[in-house]
Amino acid sequence: MRTNNSKVKNIIISVYFILIVFAIFLATVFSAFSHLTSHPFLTFLLILAGFLILFFSVHAISKYFEYDSDGVKVVVINKGLLLSDYFNYREHLLEFDKSRLMAFKFKNYFIYKSLTLYIKSSKGHTKKETFNITLVTKKKRRYIRQSLSKMIKENLKPTN
């Protein structure tokens, strides 16, 4: 099964555009926020800090996710959405045999969702890999869960 969240890229670009327009708007009506503090520089720093927190939280959450379980190997990719065509600065790639999957866990926080895979290494140790699946739709997460459950079920069958 192959799935990804490539359709979300336009939404994230729109969110960044809205954030930039919001920052320009705040800069133009800066005097309206003068009642927050008695010092205008401190007011500016508060507005800037709020904007940066919002901007970087969107940046941390917005990741491209691809899952491919066709064939003998499973390939899972996480990378940045915006500049990933030119730079692979946020890429996280995992490729493993289906027989090495030990367990998986979906974690659902308030804003952030993650997929943790537990892979058996060649030395017998269990390796933990975590992927950001925040922008993957609920339907696709269900398909991924079914695919991973099927692999674990096959791995637990006794071999004769």
Buried (B, 14 or more C-beta within 10 A) or exposed (E): BEBBBEEBBEEBEEBBEEBEEEBEEBEEEEEEBEEEEEEEEEBBEEBEEEBEEBBEEBBEBBBBBBBBBEEEEBBBBBBBBBEBEEEEEBEBEBEBEBEBBBBBEBEEEEEEBBBEBBBBEEEEEEBEBBBBBBBBEEEBBEBBEEBBEEBBEEBEEEEE
